[in-house]
Amino acid sequence: MFVIRKRRSIMRFLQVFRLPKHIEGQGVCLAARTRPLWRLFLTPLSQGCFTLEFEIRPADRKERLGRMELLVDTQDPKQVEIGMRIEDSHQGQGLGTRALHLIEPFLAGALGVEFVTVRVREDNARGRTFAEKAGYRTAGNGADGMIHFTKRIGYSG
């Protein structure tokens, strides 16, 4: 069991190198932020997870409108946590929703992810509304003052 789980973790980690430089659609572009290769190798070994970072941009410009981070746990690669921040001047324009709708099919198809988790501070009413409108359901409150939302995006076959 341990060998099989370890092999799956390594394969999931290696799939990171097949990620496209950008994912584009619905008038928005998710541009992968490059990181030093040594960080990609050392982070999973030391923490059991790694982070993929994307800049959220308009499809036709390089202006950064926000940022998205995907936390992938090498021990449970079928679940990913998404963190996102849209610049204040661009909030309320649907960019976050379009970015989520762009990344979810990619995660399910290319990485085999089944569940996505989003954490929102309890005092962030706008963030809670955003998560619920995007189809995420409350999974519980964490001891860290965060509300955990989850959504099923893929199915194991």
C-alpha positions, 0 to 999 in steps of 0.5 A: 500500500505504501509503495503504491501511494508513494508511486502515485504521489511521485507521478502526480508531482511529475505531472506538474512539468506537463502544465501549460504556460497559460490556460486561456478562455472566457476573456481571462488568462491564467499564466503560470508563474515560474519558480526555481526548479530546486523549489519544486523538487524540495518543497514536496519532499519537506512538506508533503505538498507543493504550490502551483501559482498563476497570475490572472490576466485579461486574455489580450494583455499582460496586466496582472489582475489577480493571483491564484495558488493551487496547493496540491497534497502529494499524499491526497492528490485527488484534492486541491486547495485553491487560494485566489486574490483579485486586485481591489480595482478589478473585483466584482467583474466576474474575473474570479468566477471565470478563473475558477471555471477555467482551472476546474476542468483542467484540474479534473482532466489533466491532474485527475483532481476530484475535489477542490477546497476553498477557505474563506475568512469567517468575516469575509461575507463577499468571499463566502458569497463568491464561493457559494455562487461558484458552486462550492458548499460549506464543509465546516469551520476550521479552528483557524477562523476559516470557513471551508468550502468544497466542490466535486469537479471530477470522478474516479472511474 
